[in-house]
């Protein structure tokens, strides 16, 4: 389980960096690309939270 959490955490950090890049590129938090990346990050954070609470 720890391995899965570690991988998920790395994916969260990667998705967070990409969100910052997309927001910087498009400039608006309401831009569809920014919203799409934000949803991806939310999904990963939810997955990480689920993994953490199942220990």
Secondary structure in CASP SS format (residue, H / E / C, confidence):
PFRMAT SS
TARGET T0000
AUTHOR 0000-0000-0000
METHOD secondary structure of the structure
MODEL  1
X C 1.00
X H 1.00
X H 1.00
X H 1.00
X H 1.00
X H 1.00
X H 1.00
X H 1.00
X H 1.00
X H 1.00
X H 1.00
X H 1.00
X H 1.00
X H 1.00
X H 1.00
X H 1.00
X H 1.00
X H 1.00
X H 1.00
X H 1.00
X H 1.00
X H 1.00
X H 1.00
X H 1.00
X H 1.00
X H 1.00
X C 1.00
X C 1.00
X C 1.00
X C 1.00
X C 1.00
X H 1.00
X H 1.00
X H 1.00
X H 1.00
X H 1.00
X H 1.00
X H 1.00
X H 1.00
X H 1.00
X H 1.00
X H 1.00
X H 1.00
X H 1.00
X H 1.00
X H 1.00
X H 1.00
X H 1.00
X H 1.00
X H 1.00
X H 1.00
X H 1.00
X H 1.00
X C 1.00
X C 1.00
END
